Every structure is written in structure tokens, then in C-alpha cells.
Amino acid sequence: MSLKFLIFLGSVRDSTPPSPPRLGLRVAQACVIHIQQRNHFAELIDPLAFDLEPIFKPHFTYARGKAPSQLQSLAEKIENADGYVMVSPEYNHSMSPALAHLLNHFGSSLFSYKPSAIVTYSKGQWGGARAAVGMRTFLSELGCLPVSAMIHIPKAHEVLAESGDFVRKMDAEEWNDYFARAFTQLKWWASATQNQRRAIDPHKLIRAFRRDPSERNAPQASE
């Protein structure tokens, strides 16, 4: 059974230093390659490809049919996907602001009841692992619960070529096994949740919050 995955690149950095400027792009490409080799659909979502309005206005705040075409197109892709891969560098021990900014344009009802996988990277020795801590909370709030296995790539510029292929063939098997642990979990949950969504529409069981954050509030005590 073929599954659809979106690979979100969490960086808009396109300058030096540090070098190479778009290190995350090769990480995201590696994720695309790994998923496509398993005969699943994978599409890279690069935030540089989106001309977002300077004043923040999420997709769900537009009247029906009035959202900018780029936002509407991505919203439809998010809704139709079976799972997500979130690729992020680490900025001040946190996830990429560019990734958070892009994802915040869309309501959780588009992401919910599907799995996600966390992939972090860096030029240094930690591989962006500290960013993953906050990403778990963020993705859980979106409703695309992250699988337990994560991928962290230290010194990513030495591991991956621009194409997304591994630089040293002698290490490719070990890296493929490392990627496979997280992506096998992702594909298992994506298949399970796809089957369950087809059997029972979760949005008919639990009403999505659409109007105001106060909808999340606990009932007020009666006087």
C-alpha cells in the first residue's frame, strides 16, 4: 500500500557563514530518497518556495475560497498526506523559527490523526538533538504525534552530499539502518491511522476547534 508523506524542510538560510548555506536541504533530500525507495510518495516542502505575507495571517482565518493559492495548495497537500517528516536545525536549543512559522499557518485539523517523524541536524557534534525536545510538544499539539524513534545527524556536511546521498559508501548501510528505524515506525503508524480514518472519520467523533482559543477552556464552575 502506497502512502503519502510530506517532508518539511525547516530552514530558509541561504547565505554563509556557516558553509554550506543550505545544509538542511541535503538532509531533507535524504529523507525523500529513503521513503521513495520503499515505494511510497514523498514530497519536499521548502519554505523558500512560499511567498508568505509579511503580516501573519493563517490559512484558516481566510473566508472559504479566499486564501492565497500557495496556502490553499499546501493546505490540501497537508490534508491529503498520511504522515509528515519534520527536518529542523537547532537554534538556541530550539526548533527552527522558519519551520514553526510555516506550520503555524495551518490548523491542527489538517495534521491530526496522523504520525510524524523528527529529523534534526547540525554542523556540530550534537546533531540538533536539543531542538527535538520542543518539537515533540509542538507536533503533539498539531495532532500529528511524533514516533518514538528520531534521526539526529551530527556533522551533516560530512555525512551527506548535496544530492542527499551518503558521502562515504562504507557508512551508507549503517546510516540506512539508522534512518529505517524511525521511518519504519512512521510508515507503520501511517498505515494504521490511514485504515482507521477510512473506517471511522475522527472529525465526526470529536469537534475541531475552529473559532477561538477559548473553545479549549474547561467548563466554568456554576455559581
Salt bridges, closest charged atoms under 4 A:
GLU43 OE2 - LYS77 NZ 2.62
ASP46 OD2 - ARG22 NH1 2.74
ASP82 OD1 - ARG197 NH2 3.09
GLU90 OE2 - ARG130 NE 2.76
GLU141 OE2 - ARG216 NH1 3.21
GLU158 OE2 - HIS157 NE2 3.73
ASP171 OD2 - ARG168 NE 2.80
GLU215 OE2 - ARG207 NH1 2.92
GLU215 OE2 - ARG211 NE 3.69
